[in-house]
């Protein structure tokens, strides 16, 4: 049985990517000595559901689920800005940029989460918190590294970066390569106008 790594996501506008790149470069310069795997800016997206390993035989079922859950919802706008870390700024593992969105986004995500859970994909244990991942802190990071990251996040206030219109939801394949992840769009479906 052939499997791929896959996730369901929303793309961002070119303008948002450009502003994210400025923020990312600023963090990179300040945290050059800290072991962080930075996300390539063109790969930054709003993840609705990380599926993990997906059997190729399940792809048609997944595209049907996405189509069903998305097609009854209207297009909406999201705002991007603010920054922080998961699980918190004192013990940062993931550095993120915030996303504000209407209830429509949460409704779509809940629908996708429930439908994919019935198919056997694990539910997220934590509540859905829309965010854009900039970087992941290495497991080899020291307590001094955490302190440095925490100080930089506190010092570097990221304001409003812009808004983007959401009109589609996508299914992506993720291939991990030595140079980083490569994403291939497998399916897209539109929200109502």
Buried (B, 14 or more C-beta within 10 A) or exposed (E): EEEBBBBBBBBBBEEBBEBBBEBBEEBBEBBEEBEBEBBEBEBBBBBBBBBEEBEEEBBEBBBEBBBEBBEEBEEBEBBBBBBBBBEEBEBBBBBBBBBBBEEBBEEBBEBBBEBBEEEEBEEEEEEBEBBBBBBBBEEEBEEEBBEBBBEBBEEEEBEEBBBBEBBEBBBBBBEEEEEEBEBEEBBBBEBEE
